[in-house]
Amino acid sequence: MSKLGDYFPPEHKQRFVEQHLKPGQVLYLFCEFTTPAKEKYLVLACPGGQPLLFIMNSAIHPFIERRPELRRCQVLLRAAEYDFLDHDSYINCSQVVDVLTEAEILHQISTDIRRIQGELTERTKRAIIRVVGSAKTIDKRTKRRIIHALQEKDE
């Protein structure tokens, strides 16, 4: 079955995808870096160059739950606030994922634009900024990149 995006000219689809690759965008991508490899919700924290992403999970892993410094880095997303969620989920802001290139992300989204799920609310972005700022598991340079990206306003 063809998808609606299949009927758009490539340059329109490319422009649409690029416009949606911005900080705070939630994407549903195939991740070979997980065990096992699978589709995951990811939050684009900082686009461009080597994109920085956070993984979303439906529950907090017991390893993280037992470690207060990691537990504090989990940002709750309520399903009632986000149409693309069936249940509450957590953004794991203790670990930055940087293994997907911008080209890989663009390819997956261009193939199926439904992989663009939606954008985080300003309240959730502020929560991520607060958590990232105090995270002991993220280096200062990466923190600055993420915080700067999430604070930028659309023009």
Summary of the structure (lengths in Angstrom):
residues: 155
radius of gyration: 15.5
end to end distance: 36.7
largest distance: 50.2
contacts: 425
relative contact order: 0.21
helix: 41%
strand: 25%
